Structures are given as structure tokens and as C-alpha cells.
Amino acid sequence: MYILVVDDDRFANTLVQFVLSKEGYEVETADNPRGAMQMIQKREPDLLILDVTMPYISGFEFSAKLRSEGYEIPLIFMTAQDTIEAKLQGFNIGADDYICKPYNHQELVARVQAVMRRIKKNGKVGNQSIRGGQIELFPAELKVVVGNRSPITLTPTEMQVLRVLMNSSGQVVNRDHLLADVWNDNENNSNIVDVYIRRLRMKLEIDPDRPQHIVSVRGIGYKFVVK
């Protein structure tokens, strides 16, 4: 599991990285939201640990920006802001947990593990793989294999989108179905769907602009095609 920690206190970043790395997590850090966004665009983390009080843009504003751009990264706020108003704001934004500084290292590890367990449970991740032609998805491992290529790592949300499409192989899956199944969202927010379809194509298709496996059905949605 890949975790990105964003805090303008570099010492705090180093400490969190040390604690979580000892538990087997892959951890990277950023000391400002702009740098964090560049890292996220290159590789989306499985979990984001985010400070609230930072220069120029707060953690709350940064997480709202991520959501507006279609990112649904599991999120833990870790901050010295311990008022009930701040906590409620964090959870209303969509945080999976809220940790107040100073914190106990064992508590941090336990809370991260609890969030990871909930992600897998809510995502209905099973152990059985799903195969469609040359593509085989391993949901529990967040990996997909295309032909003889090396395994490709997926984020939890990418895995869920691909799982829905592959389970309906050959059938058109409309955007509303994907929103309801993956995001539990019945509102018209198909931009998120399009963002994740594009990411899957970048990872799976030889030519993402001329997809062979995840094809668009104009005005309706998408279809997984077995080749």
C-alpha cells in the first residue's frame, strides 16, 4: 500500500514516514500542496495523510480541490486543530479519520490499518480473480495482468471501476450505474467516471486514444470488450 503524507513540518513528515514504513507501507512525503498534487498526478496514493494548517492553501481546501478534480483518495487529516468544528469540517469534506497532534505512534498505525480495512470491506474486494480475454483482474491485490505484460498496480477506485465493467463484460454500463456502485453517488457527476476511465485506459490500453478493451458508447456509458 502506497501512502502520501503532506505536512509543511518536514520533521513531522519524516517521523510519520519512519513509523509507517516499519509496518511495511510504502510512504512518500511532500511539504506543500503544490508538490503533493504533482506527485498525485504521477501516481495516485492508496491513502493520503494530510495536515490542515499549511501556507497558501489549507488541508481542507486542498482536499476539496482534489475531490473537484475527480480524485477519491481515502483521506486522514492529522492536525493540531482539535476543535469539534474543525473535526466536523474534516469529516463533512469526506475524511475517513481525523487524528489530533500530538498523537501516539501505535494509535497512528492502528488508525491507518482500520481505514485500510474499511476500504477493502466497502469495496467488496474478494479473493477470486476476474478474467476477460487477455485481461485478468486480482481485486484483493489491486493488480491487473494484461497478456504477458508485468502486473499493473491499480488504486482501490480504479479496481472497483474495472471490476464493475468486467463483471458486465460485453454489456453497456451507464455512468449512473458506475456512480452508484463505485461512489454510492446518485447525482449527475459523470466527470468522475470519465476521469477514472481515462486512467484505466492509460494503464491497460496500448493506445489509450483508440481503446480496444474499454470502449465508449456515445451518450450512455462504457463497455468492456474481450479481445
Secondary structure, DSSP 8 states (H G I E B T S, - for coil): -EEEEE-S-HHHHHHHHHHHHTTT-EEEEESSHHHHHHHHHHS--SEEEE-S--SSS-HHHHHHHHHHTT----EEEEES---HHHHHHHHHHT-SEEEESS--HHHHHHHHHHHHHHHHHHTT--SS-EEETTEEEEGGGTEEEETTS--EE--HHHHHHHHHHHHTTTSEEEHHHHHHHHH---SS-HHHHHHHHHHHHHHH-SSTTS-SSEEEETTTEEEE---
